[in-house]
Every structure is written in structure tokens, then in C-alpha cells.
Amino acid sequence: MQKNFVQNIEEYCVDIEAPFINLLDVLNKKFNSDFGSGFALVTKDNVLVGVIEDSDLRKFLLKNPTEKLTISKLVNTNFIFIEAGLNKNEIIDRVITQINSRGWNTFLPVKVIPVILNGKPIDLLDLSEYEIEISQIIDNNIIIGLGYVGLTLALSLSSIGRTVFGFDTDSNKIENLKKGKSQITEPGIDKLLSNCLDINFFPMSSFDTLPFKSGLRNFYYICVGTPLKTANKIDLGPINDVIKMLMPILKEGDAIIMRSTVPVGTGSTLISLIESQNNWKIGVHFNYISAPERTVEGDALREIKELPQIIGGATKSCLLLASKVFQGLSLSVTPVNNLETAELAKIIGNAYRDYIFGFSNSLIDICQSFNIDINHLINTSNRGYPRSNIPLPSPGVGGPCLTKDSFFLDLTPLDSKNSPVIKARQINQEVPTKSIEFISSVIKDLKRFSCLCIGLAFKGVPATNDIRDSTSITYYNLLKRKVEKVDVWDAVVDLENEAPNFSHYNPNFEYNFFALLNNHPNNTHFLKSKLQNTLEEQIIIFDPWRLFNIEVANFADCLKEIEYFSLSHYQKFVI
């Protein structure tokens, strides 16, 4: 049941035949400390016939500066109201129904509305208390780019009742989504897609199918990739293509929400472009929000809800809008002072992770020189020592984020060629080459071996089928030059459809070189089964993730010798 907004409703009423001065007196009244003057209820024989706001008076004077003012000339008889005695859900439904029936292209066209009983006004309702709920029902959420970032966001929004339209230029992807088939590996995503599809999630390959809805705002979430071009330069072509596509359809009040990773200052540049082309002003005619995605592939649906959402607005009103957008989606938000802080927060998080991996990987050379187990070395240094938290090394640090986000930092003032951040990135990039060279230095007749690369996706935990910027591909290509044969197997990736250009695992072939190239838990089980049934006498195992424990493994009777390599050390095991 709605609560009373005013005590004496008569003070805010004026008869339609009353002198104009009476209207001005009502318009100057203040409802409460939070809501100012500028609203009057117009009655006739105590029955509500319309409303007048300050804005009605201003608009009339602009069009009719010399005409005599009367209440009957100003009154708006097509007003929104509710009946007394409604509960919250009924109020929201009644307001939305009236907005839609009028075809108003405005979100919450009024801030207060009259409450009537038998046609007579008895109270006023403050719609700001219902703004978020009404907005979440009325607004269109349009996700542009339905990859890992966009699809998980789209379905997360759909799962809390938002209306979501998912756009992607890949028509095959859209057709599969319409059939309930997701192209990404993510726990729970197939069930979520099935629950939301055609109810409040609508995949589309053209904005022509986007239905018009009353309500001022469309929220456009930009979730396209921003890859590296040659010479490690950022390719903002996909972002610019999206903005060009939005320009003809962007209407006043809409909001652009940048989820893609972009260089610092991108938001300001795009805002200036939109302002100049449309003769608009940010925060008045349109909104721009930076809310960078920070989820991990394979656990994104959970993290969207649980990780704090960093939000930056171009203006204070944009920031306030951003907090309302993410309310109900995430447990918490972290508002920041400006767009640039939000843009940089995502970048430095990934650049830092790449940087500290670079330190660990820089130790590989010296450990190889003395045949030191680098994992044992780092664990020894960290154990019980609160000031040491060195990460374990990684076979290249791959994936679509860590491989490029360091280059999003504007390092020109720091001399980017000598930046320790870029140096760390180079160290990480060199790990695959140095690893294969290390194996070649020990095994002189490597050419006679046939290798099976186990794990093609860029990581195994959490599991993903994403092979973009995977170091496994780098290892695969390096090994092709060194060994007689090289094939791939992956616990998740559909090799036939997602990796057709690679030579695939042949279960009838005898491999004598196994490279465990990502950390999926099924990799060791697969390798164990191969070693238990091998007909080979000598096997090479390359285990950069340190997944395989030779001490507890069972081997085929014919297997006599295992040449074991980590990133840093070599051991020969005689069975």
C-alpha cells in the first residue's frame, strides 16, 4: 500500500475556473524537504481533470508569449494517475500500462502522480521510489557482441528479469543461439539460455528487429573485442564500427555502457564525437558509462554477481544511472570519480598479473642452467614467509586478456621500450621458444619423436573452449619444426568445429612425446591412460604446469624410460 506523500491534498489543488494567480500560488508550494514546487492538481467539482507543471507554463509562454493565461489553457488532461489501495506491484504495472498506452517517448515523464478515489484526488505518489523497478521493466538492454563477455552479461541481465536484445554480426552465432545453442563453455549457461530465450532474451543480427518501447532509454552495452594489431598497437576498429552503427539510432536519453577493454581516454574521445555530430551534451541528451568487464572465463556467471562492478560516469547523472543499472545484477558496485579511472582499473589489474608472472618466468633461465626445479624454489621462498608471495611460473601466460592488456597502458612518457611492464610481457612471450630449445638441448634426436599436445585452450581451470591467444598454439607450431609428428587433444574444445586447422589426436597412433599444455584436470587422467597402454620403451613428458606425478603413476610393462621436463629442470626416470 502506498504511503501518504502529503497531508493536506487540498493545498495542491486548484479549480479549473479559478483565477490564474491561484495556480501560481499552488505551483510555489513545496511538498516536502526532498521535493520542490512546480506541480498542481486541476479539479472541477472536486473531481480531478488534469495536472499542470512548471514546464507546462514555460512551454506555453514560449509558443504563445502574448496570449492571456488561464488554467484551462494550460491543463494537461492526459495525465498518469493511480487508484487508491494498490500494492507496489500493482502501482508499477499501472504506471507502465499508462506510459505505454500514451506512446510517450520519455522515461518517467513526471516525478509525482495523483492518487484518486472515486475520481477525487486524495494523495500524491513519489515515483522516485519506484524508478528502478519501472526502469528495469521498461528499458531495453542491448548487448553488442555475444562472445564470452557479452553473452554471459546478456543472460545474467535476463536472469533477473531485464529485457535483453543480443546483437552480433556473426549470423551463425545468432542462429545457434536462437536454437538454444551456446558457442562458449560456461557452467550453467545452457540452462540459463534455455530459461531466458524468447522470454526476455532475444538474439538478433540486425537492429531493424529491435522493437520500439515507450521509455526514454535504450542501454547499449559494448562488448566487442579490442585486439592487437601489428607492432602491438590496439585495434579500436571494432569499437569505432559500433559507434558508427549506433549514431543513426541513438536517441536522446539513451546510454552507452562500455564493457570492452579500451585505452584510457577512449570514453572522452567517443563522447566528443557524439556531441559534435548530434549537437548534444553529455549528461543532458545522452549518457556514457564505463563499466569494464573483469570476469574469468569459465566462472563468469558467478563473478558477474559477486565481483564488485567498477562504474565510472561521464557526469554525476551518468554515474547515478550506472548504479541503478547494476543494482540487482551485482552484489556491490565500486563507483569511481571519472571515466579514465574506470578504464584504467581493468587494465592495471591484468597488466600487474602479467608483470608478476614475468618475474617468475624470468627465473627460468637461471634455473635451467643449474637444473633447479623452479616450482620447488618458489614454494620454498614463499613458505612461512609473509613478505613473499611469488607466483609460480606459467608456460607463456596466454589468453585474450593478459597477452594484450599491458599494451593498453600509455607508456610513452616512460619510454615504452624500456618499461618493466612491457619487458615482463616480452619475457612471458619468450617462454615457449626457450622451453622447446631447452628440450632440444637435452634430447638430441628429437626429430624421431611424435608429440601429442594435450590441452589447446589457453587455460584449463576454470575450463574453457577459448583458444584465442593460447600459448598451446605457439607450442604446437614450434614443435612442428622439431618433431616428426604433432597432434592435439583437448578435454573441452570441439576440435572438429573450433580448431579445424590443427592435426587432431589419433587414438590408434603410438605417441612417444606428450606435452601437457594447459591445466585442465582431465589432462593427467588422459596421459595416465596413454602411459598404461603404450607400446613405447622411451617417452618424453613436457609438464610446464607440473600436473603429473611420476612417483605414483602406473606404466605399461614395456615402458623403460621417461624423459621428464618442466619449464626449468630435467629428470630421467628409469622404470
C-alpha positions as a printed Julia matrix, in Angstrom:
575×3 Matrix{Float64}:
   0.0     0.0     0.0
   1.39    3.4    -0.94
   2.21    5.74    1.94
   0.97    9.29    2.24
   3.12   11.81    0.41
   1.21   14.93    1.51
  -1.04   15.59    4.48
  -3.43   18.16    3.01
  -4.05   17.34   -0.65
  -6.36   20.36   -0.98
  -3.37   22.69   -0.76
  -2.11   21.32   -4.1
  -5.44   21.52   -5.91
  -6.81   24.38   -7.99
 -10.19   24.62   -9.69
 -10.08   24.85  -13.47
 -12.14   28.08  -13.37
 -10.08   29.7   -10.6
  -8.08   32.91  -11.19
  -4.62   32.31  -12.65
  -2.97   33.74   -9.52
  -4.34   30.74   -7.57
  -2.41   28.41   -9.87
   0.83   30.28   -9.26
   0.26   30.01   -5.52
  -0.08   26.22   -5.78
   2.94   25.88   -8.08
   5.05   27.64   -5.48
   4.18   25.2    -2.7
   6.78   22.68   -1.53
   5.67   19.09   -0.96
   8.48   18.18    1.43
  12.19   18.74    2.03
  13.08   16.44   -0.87
  10.62   17.57   -3.49
  10.24   21.17   -4.56
   7.42   23.21   -6.02
   6.07   23.16   -9.56
   3.07   20.82   -9.55
  -0.69   21.42   -9.3
  -3.8    19.22   -9.46
  -6.61   20.74  -11.52
 -10.13   19.87  -10.41
 -13.69   20.55  -11.45
 -16.37   20.0    -8.84
 -13.64   18.35   -6.74
 -13.02   15.71   -9.44
  -9.51   15.54  -10.88
  -9.47   16.6   -14.54
  -5.78   17.27  -15.14
  -2.38   18.39  -13.87
  -0.12   21.36  -14.52
   3.64   21.56  -14.02
   6.04   24.49  -14.21
   7.27   23.11  -17.52
   3.76   23.38  -18.99
   3.73   27.06  -18.14
   7.15   27.67  -19.7
   6.3    25.79  -22.91
   3.03   27.71  -23.3
   4.75   31.08  -22.86
   7.4    30.2   -25.45
   4.73   29.37  -28.03
   2.13   32.0   -27.01
   4.01   34.89  -25.39
   1.14   37.43  -25.75
  -1.87   35.22  -25.08
  -3.78   35.59  -21.82
  -3.01   32.83  -19.36
  -5.79   30.69  -17.96
  -5.75   27.39  -16.13
  -7.94   25.73  -18.76
  -5.39   26.57  -21.48
  -2.51   25.02  -19.55
  -4.1    21.91  -18.07
  -2.82   18.52  -19.22
  -5.77   16.16  -19.24
  -3.75   13.16  -20.45
  -2.09   12.57  -17.11
  -0.83    9.5   -15.27
  -2.57    8.53  -12.04
  -3.23    5.53   -9.84
  -6.22    4.43   -7.86
  -6.08    4.27   -4.08
  -5.34    0.95   -2.38
  -2.86   -0.57   -4.84
   0.18   -2.56   -3.71
   3.67   -1.95   -5.07
   3.48   -4.37   -7.98
   0.07   -3.06   -8.96
   1.34    0.52   -8.87
   4.28   -0.33  -11.13
   2.05   -2.22  -13.56
  -0.5     0.62  -13.66
   2.13    3.29  -14.32
   3.84    1.28  -17.09
   0.5     0.49  -18.74
  -0.39    4.18  -18.87
   3.02    5.21  -20.24
   2.75    2.57  -22.97
  -0.85    3.43  -23.86
   0.12    7.06  -24.43
   3.16    6.12  -26.51
   5.26    8.59  -24.58
   8.89    8.61  -25.66
  10.08    9.6   -22.23
  11.13    7.77  -19.12
   9.05    8.65  -16.03
   7.62   11.8   -17.61
   6.52   13.01  -14.17
   8.06   12.68  -10.73
   4.8    12.69   -8.76
   1.4    11.42   -9.78
  -2.02   11.83   -8.17
  -3.75    9.1    -6.21
  -7.5     9.16   -6.73
 -10.54    7.65   -5.06
 -13.82    7.82   -6.94
 -12.31   10.43   -9.24
 -11.2    12.72   -6.44
  -7.53   13.33   -5.55
  -6.63   12.08   -2.09
  -2.81   11.95   -2.21
   0.31   12.21   -4.36
   2.75    9.39   -5.09
   6.52    9.93   -5.3
   7.56    7.88   -8.34
  11.25    8.07   -7.45
  10.62    5.23   -5.0
   9.65    3.02   -7.95
  12.06    4.38  -10.55
  14.49    1.47  -10.55
  11.78   -1.2   -10.81
   9.97    0.69  -13.57
  13.21    1.34  -15.44
  14.23   -2.3   -15.31
  10.91   -3.33  -16.85
  10.63   -0.58  -19.46
  14.23   -0.22  -20.63
  15.79   -2.16  -23.48
  19.21   -3.64  -22.69
  21.04   -4.16  -25.97
  24.23   -6.22  -25.78
  26.51   -5.63  -28.76
  28.88   -8.57  -29.19
  27.86  -12.02  -27.92
  31.23  -13.54  -27.16
  32.35  -14.58  -23.68
  31.83  -11.09  -22.26
  28.59  -10.2   -24.0
  26.68  -13.48  -23.76
  27.34  -14.04  -20.06
  26.29  -10.44  -19.34
  23.18  -10.75  -21.52
  21.97  -13.9   -19.8
  22.82  -12.55  -16.34
  20.65   -9.5   -17.04
  17.9   -11.7   -18.42
  18.01  -13.94  -15.36
  16.97  -11.02  -13.13
  14.05  -10.07  -15.33
  15.57   -7.45  -17.63
  14.57   -7.33  -21.29
  17.71   -8.06  -23.29
  18.4    -7.98  -27.01
  21.68   -9.61  -28.01
  23.29   -8.37  -31.22
  26.17   -9.93  -33.12
  27.35   -9.65  -36.72
  28.05  -13.41  -36.8
  24.79  -14.75  -38.25
  25.74  -18.37  -37.49
  26.2   -17.5   -33.84
  22.79  -15.81  -33.74
  21.08  -18.75  -35.44
  22.63  -21.18  -32.95
  21.56  -19.01  -30.01
  18.02  -18.91  -31.37
  18.12  -22.71  -31.29
  19.35  -22.63  -27.69
  22.96  -23.5   -28.53
  25.76  -21.54  -26.87
  29.18  -21.27  -28.5
  31.06  -20.84  -25.23
  31.91  -23.17  -22.37
  30.5   -21.8   -19.12
  28.91  -23.76  -16.25
  25.14  -23.24  -16.23
  24.96  -21.21  -19.42
  22.95  -23.72  -21.46
  20.25  -23.95  -18.8
  20.17  -20.17  -18.44
  19.88  -19.74  -22.21
  17.01  -22.23  -22.32
  15.19  -20.45  -19.48
  15.53  -16.93  -20.94
  15.37  -17.45  -24.71
  12.35  -15.8   -26.34
  11.07  -14.79  -22.91
  13.33  -11.85  -22.16
  16.46  -12.67  -24.18
  16.23  -12.12  -27.93
  19.28  -12.74  -30.18
  19.36  -10.61  -33.34
  21.69   -9.91  -36.23
  20.1    -6.58  -37.19
  18.86   -3.58  -35.25
  15.9    -3.49  -37.62
  14.26   -6.13  -35.45
  14.64   -4.08  -32.26
  11.1    -3.15  -31.19
  10.22    0.36  -30.11
   9.23    0.64  -26.47
   7.95    3.63  -24.59
  10.63    4.84  -22.25
  13.42    7.24  -22.84
  16.41    4.95  -22.6
  17.98    2.19  -24.54
  21.1     0.88  -22.81
  23.74   -0.13  -25.34
  26.42   -2.36  -23.79
  29.52   -2.51  -25.99
  31.12   -5.94  -25.56
  33.2    -6.34  -28.72
  36.83   -7.39  -28.8
  39.71   -4.93  -28.94
  42.6    -7.0   -30.34
  46.18   -6.03  -31.0
  47.28   -5.05  -34.47
  50.82   -5.44  -35.74
  53.55   -3.81  -33.67
  51.37   -4.36  -30.58
  49.08   -1.43  -31.35
  45.49   -1.51  -30.15
  42.86   -2.06  -32.84
  39.89    0.15  -31.95
  38.25   -0.56  -35.29
  35.54   -2.78  -33.71
  34.67   -0.03  -31.2
  34.51    2.63  -33.91
  32.32    0.35  -36.04
  29.85    0.02  -33.18
  29.68    3.79  -32.64
  29.06    4.34  -36.37
  26.29    1.77  -36.21
  24.7     3.45  -33.17
  24.84    7.02  -34.46
  21.68    6.8   -36.63
  19.61    5.1   -33.92
  20.9     6.72  -30.75
  18.14    8.9   -29.37
  18.05   11.44  -26.58
  18.28    9.86  -23.15
  19.97    6.65  -24.32
  23.04    5.31  -22.57
  26.24    3.71  -23.86
  27.92    1.33  -21.42
  31.48    0.38  -22.34
  32.29   -3.17  -21.17
  35.14   -3.74  -23.65
  38.71   -3.12  -22.59
  39.78    0.19  -24.13
  42.77    2.52  -23.76
  42.46    5.31  -21.21
  40.7     8.31  -22.74
  38.6     6.33  -25.2
  35.36    7.32  -23.49
  36.12   11.04  -23.68
  37.0    10.73  -27.36
  33.74    8.93  -28.17
  31.7    11.42  -26.18
  33.23   14.34  -28.1
  32.41   12.57  -31.37
  28.76   12.03  -30.43
  28.39   15.56  -29.07
  29.79   17.16  -32.21
  27.83   15.04  -34.69
  24.47   15.28  -32.92
  24.9    18.71  -31.34
  24.24   17.07  -27.98
  25.63   17.48  -24.49
  26.71   14.55  -22.37
  24.55   14.03  -19.3
  21.75   16.07  -20.86
  20.99   14.41  -24.19
  22.78   11.09  -23.73
  24.71    9.1   -21.13
  28.08    7.37  -21.2
  29.24    4.85  -18.62
  32.47    2.89  -18.27
  31.88   -0.47  -16.57
  34.8    -2.71  -17.6
  34.32   -6.46  -17.59
  36.62   -8.32  -15.18
  35.28  -11.87  -15.09
  37.23  -15.04  -15.61
  36.19  -17.35  -18.43
  34.61  -20.47  -17.03
  33.24  -18.72  -13.92
  31.8   -15.54  -15.39
  28.15  -16.09  -14.43
  29.09  -16.29  -10.77
  31.6   -13.47  -10.89
  29.2   -11.06  -12.61
  27.06  -11.31   -9.5
  29.79  -11.49   -6.87
  32.64   -9.28   -8.09
  32.26   -5.54   -7.4
  31.3    -3.79  -10.63
  33.59   -0.82  -11.29
  31.49    2.03  -12.69
  32.52    5.44  -13.95
  30.21    8.05  -15.4
  30.97   10.94  -17.73
  28.85   13.13  -15.41
  27.34   12.72  -11.96
  23.99   11.9   -13.52
  25.65    9.21  -15.68
  27.26    7.72  -12.58
  23.92    7.71  -10.76
  22.34    5.97  -13.74
  25.15    3.39  -13.75
  24.48    2.49  -10.12
  20.81    1.91  -10.97
  21.71   -0.22  -13.99
  23.82   -2.62  -11.95
  21.54   -2.7    -8.92
  20.13   -6.19   -8.67
  22.74   -7.6   -11.05
  25.77   -7.45   -8.76
  26.11   -7.64   -5.01
  28.13   -4.42   -4.97
  29.41   -1.65   -7.19
  32.55    0.44   -6.9
  31.88    3.95   -8.21
  34.92    5.96   -9.3
  35.45    9.65   -9.93
  35.71    9.62  -13.72
  35.74    7.5   -16.85
  39.52    7.34  -17.02
  39.79    5.71  -13.59
  37.3     3.02  -14.58
  39.08    2.39  -17.88
  42.48    2.14  -16.21
  41.32   -0.04  -13.29
  40.7    -3.02  -15.57
  43.94   -2.52  -17.48
  46.26   -2.27  -14.49
  44.74   -5.38  -12.9
  45.67   -7.56  -15.87
  48.95   -5.73  -16.57
  50.02   -6.32  -12.97
  49.24  -10.03  -13.17
  51.22  -10.32  -16.39
  54.04   -8.33  -14.79
  54.43  -10.57  -11.74
  54.28  -13.7   -13.9
  57.08  -12.08  -15.88
  59.22  -12.0   -12.75
  58.69  -15.7   -12.1
  59.3   -16.6   -15.74
  62.49  -14.53  -15.75
  63.9   -17.06  -13.29
  63.5   -19.94  -15.74
  66.84  -19.31  -17.49
  68.94  -19.45  -14.34
  67.04  -22.49  -13.07
  67.65  -24.29  -16.36
  71.36  -23.5   -16.08
  71.56  -25.31  -12.72
  68.72  -27.79  -13.37
  66.72  -26.34  -10.48
  63.05  -27.15  -10.06
  61.61  -23.6   -10.21
  58.3   -24.57   -8.58
  60.14  -26.08   -5.63
  62.36  -22.99   -5.46
  59.42  -20.54   -5.37
  57.4   -22.62   -2.91
  60.44  -22.76   -0.64
  60.84  -18.98   -0.79
  57.14  -18.36   -0.08
  56.61  -20.95    2.64
  56.02  -19.34    6.02
  57.45  -16.01    4.86
  54.71  -13.34    4.92
  56.62  -10.88    2.74
  56.98  -13.27   -0.19
  54.07  -14.22   -2.44
  55.85  -15.05   -5.69
  53.53  -16.73   -8.23
  54.5   -19.99   -9.86
  55.77  -19.7   -13.45
  53.44  -20.07  -16.39
  54.2   -21.54  -19.83
  53.83  -18.26  -21.65
  50.86  -16.5   -19.95
  48.26  -16.71  -22.71
  44.65  -15.81  -23.28
  42.84  -12.87  -24.85
  43.4   -10.53  -21.88
  46.84  -10.93  -20.33
  48.56  -11.13  -23.7
  47.43   -7.63  -24.69
  46.27   -5.51  -21.75
  49.8    -4.37  -20.89
  49.9    -2.63  -24.26
  46.78   -0.63  -23.34
  48.86    1.37  -20.88
  50.05    4.66  -22.29
  53.75    4.21  -21.59
  55.07    6.86  -23.94
  56.18    9.21  -21.13
  58.02    6.28  -19.53
  59.79    5.13  -22.7
  57.7     2.07  -23.55
  60.65    0.13  -24.99
  62.34    0.09  -21.59
  59.18   -0.23  -19.5
  59.39   -3.09  -16.98
  55.74   -3.88  -17.79
  56.49   -4.41  -21.47
  59.7    -6.23  -20.61
  57.7    -8.66  -18.49
  55.3    -9.2   -21.4
  58.27   -9.98  -23.67
  59.66  -12.44  -21.12
  56.31  -14.23  -21.0
  56.1   -14.33  -24.79
  59.56  -15.94  -25.0
  58.8   -18.83  -22.62
  57.52  -21.29  -25.28
  60.55  -20.78  -27.53
  63.0   -21.19  -24.65
  61.16  -24.25  -23.37
  61.41  -26.1   -26.66
  65.04  -25.05  -27.02
  65.68  -26.47  -23.53
  64.15  -29.82  -24.52
  66.14  -29.81  -27.78
  69.37  -29.22  -25.9
  68.88  -32.41  -23.91
  67.18  -34.67  -26.46
  69.46  -34.52  -29.5
  67.38  -36.83  -31.68
  64.06  -35.05  -31.09
  63.13  -35.41  -34.75
  62.27  -39.08  -34.29
  59.57  -38.37  -31.71
  55.84  -37.98  -32.35
  54.19  -35.5   -30.0
  50.67  -35.19  -28.67
  49.84  -31.72  -27.33
  47.33  -32.17  -24.52
  45.25  -29.03  -24.0
  44.66  -26.49  -26.77
  42.54  -23.91  -24.89
  44.5   -21.11  -23.26
  43.7   -22.47  -19.79
  42.06  -25.46  -18.16
  40.88  -24.08  -14.81
  38.2   -22.81  -14.95
  37.56  -24.84  -18.07
  37.06  -23.0   -21.36
  36.98  -23.77  -25.06
  38.65  -20.44  -25.9
  41.79  -20.92  -27.99
  42.39  -17.21  -28.67
  46.0   -16.21  -27.94
  46.62  -19.62  -26.41
  50.26  -20.44  -25.78
  49.35  -24.04  -26.65
  49.11  -22.92  -30.26
  52.58  -21.38  -30.03
  53.97  -24.65  -28.65
  52.17  -26.61  -31.36
  53.75  -24.53  -34.12
  57.22  -24.69  -32.53
  57.05  -28.45  -32.09
  56.03  -28.96  -35.73
  59.54  -27.8   -36.66
  61.25  -30.1   -34.16
  59.47  -33.46  -34.16
  58.29  -35.96  -36.72
  54.59  -35.52  -35.96
  52.45  -33.34  -33.69
  48.72  -33.68  -32.94
  46.39  -32.07  -30.39
  43.81  -33.27  -27.88
  41.63  -31.12  -25.61
  39.18  -32.03  -22.87
  36.75  -29.24  -23.8
  37.43  -27.83  -27.26
  35.4   -29.27  -30.12
  38.41  -29.74  -32.35
  36.46  -30.55  -35.5
  34.48  -27.29  -35.4
  36.62  -24.96  -33.3
  40.14  -25.98  -34.34
  39.87  -27.48  -37.82
  43.33  -26.27  -38.86
  45.16  -28.44  -36.33
  46.17  -32.06  -36.69
  43.94  -33.96  -34.27
  44.6   -36.83  -31.88
  44.57  -40.29  -33.41
  43.7   -42.94  -30.77
  45.3   -45.66  -32.89
  48.66  -43.91  -33.16
  51.58  -44.56  -30.8
  52.9   -41.26  -29.43
  56.19  -41.09  -27.55
  56.17  -37.37  -26.61
  53.4   -35.81  -24.51
  53.14  -32.09  -23.81
  50.68  -31.06  -21.08
  49.93  -27.56  -22.33
  47.07  -26.43  -20.11
  45.98  -27.3   -16.59
  42.63  -28.99  -17.16
  42.26  -31.74  -14.51
  41.36  -34.34  -17.16
  44.74  -33.92  -18.83
  46.6   -36.06  -16.31
  43.93  -38.78  -16.42
  44.23  -38.87  -20.17
  48.03  -39.04  -20.02
  47.95  -41.82  -17.43
  45.73  -43.93  -19.66
  48.14  -43.46  -22.55
  51.17  -44.44  -20.44
  49.42  -47.52  -19.08
  48.83  -48.79  -22.61
  51.84  -47.54  -24.51
  53.98  -49.86  -26.59
  56.94  -47.46  -26.47
  60.07  -48.01  -24.41
  61.07  -44.36  -24.14
  58.67  -41.44  -23.5
  59.15  -37.67  -23.24
  56.84  -35.76  -20.94
  56.82  -31.97  -21.04
  54.91  -30.8   -17.95
  55.18  -26.98  -17.63
  52.15  -26.83  -15.3
  53.6   -29.55  -13.02
  50.46  -31.64  -13.25
  51.91  -35.15  -13.49
  53.31  -37.1   -10.54
  55.55  -39.83  -11.91
  56.14  -41.29   -8.45
  52.57  -42.6    -8.14
  51.8   -43.42  -11.79
  51.35  -46.88  -13.26
  53.08  -47.68  -16.54
  52.93  -50.32  -19.24
  55.45  -53.14  -18.79
  57.29  -52.23  -21.96
  57.98  -48.64  -20.86
  61.57  -48.41  -19.64
  62.47  -44.74  -19.56
  60.77  -41.35  -19.12
  62.49  -38.11  -20.01
  60.65  -35.55  -17.86
  60.84  -31.78  -18.47
  59.3   -28.91  -16.57
  59.88  -25.29  -17.56
  63.14  -25.24  -15.64
  64.53  -28.69  -14.99
  65.02  -32.15  -16.49
  64.92  -35.6   -14.92
  65.37  -39.08  -16.35
  63.26  -41.79  -14.75
  64.2   -45.41  -15.32
  61.13  -47.58  -14.77
